[in-house]
Amino acid sequence: MNILPYIALFLSAIIGGALGTLLQREKSTQYLLFVLPLSGAFLLGVAVLHMLPEIFYRSEWDHKIGVLILGGFLLQNILEFLSRGVEHGHIHVRDKHNKLYIFSIMFGLCAHAFIEGLPVAHMSVDHLGHGHSLISRPYLWGIVAHKLPAAIALSILLVASKVSKMKVYLLLLVFAAMSPLGTLISEIVSFSAETQRIILAISIGFILHIATTIIFETDVNSHHQISYRKIFAVAIGFGLAFLSLL
């Protein structure tokens, strides 16, 4: 068992959560405006350059895979209804602390993070007959890059919703543990190759939904236009994804 994925997945959420709680809300939000499109572009690049070729490689049921990817896309829509879009930086604060509202957000985020963690163990360093010397385990680092800003947004939301500090830290720990837990279960349970492919297809649907939402969502402060800063961040994210091919 390689411990690196567990540490990386857990720490990315912890570091993001710490940034969101320690920095002023304005600074955290400004940070999100750059790191979100960068991570979204990198994640989309990983999906297109690595995950899609991996899942269609020597597959005898291409149409079924397409249906599963769309199913993952739809499932992420449902989870986003519960999480209110926190996983791609939306922060909708209510004036009064509402336990059901917080539970809904946590359930949607945790379910999303758990499912995302399932393919990590099977998307190994070497796949499709080649390895990656520059950025190994691109799927893992794509998820890590995505979890950090999601944790920042979650912590900002919890603090702004006047959740006590102790509960904020506890909820961040729960969120941080979900992706590593998914990875652990996928290593403990002997999933068949077909089951692994199903899980990967659903995860691709998740990623396509989140990444495209982050990238193509317009900036309200820029008169509903995509800002130059976002274009620059997306370019960096795509560049990192291309480097992962080396």
Secondary structure, 3 states (H helix, E strand, C coil): CCCHHHHHHHHHHHHHHHHHHHCCHHHHHHHHHHHHHHHHHHHHHHHHHHHHHHHHCCCCCHHHHHHHHHHHHHHHHHHHHHHCCHHHCCCCCCCCCCHHHHHHHHHHHHHHHHHHHHHHHCCCCCECCECCCCCCCHHHHHHHHHHHHHHHHHHHHHHHCCCCHHHHHHHHHHHHHHHHHHHHHHHHCCCCHHHHHHHHHHHHHHHHHHHHHHHHCCEHHHCCECCHHHHHHHHHHHHHHHHCCC
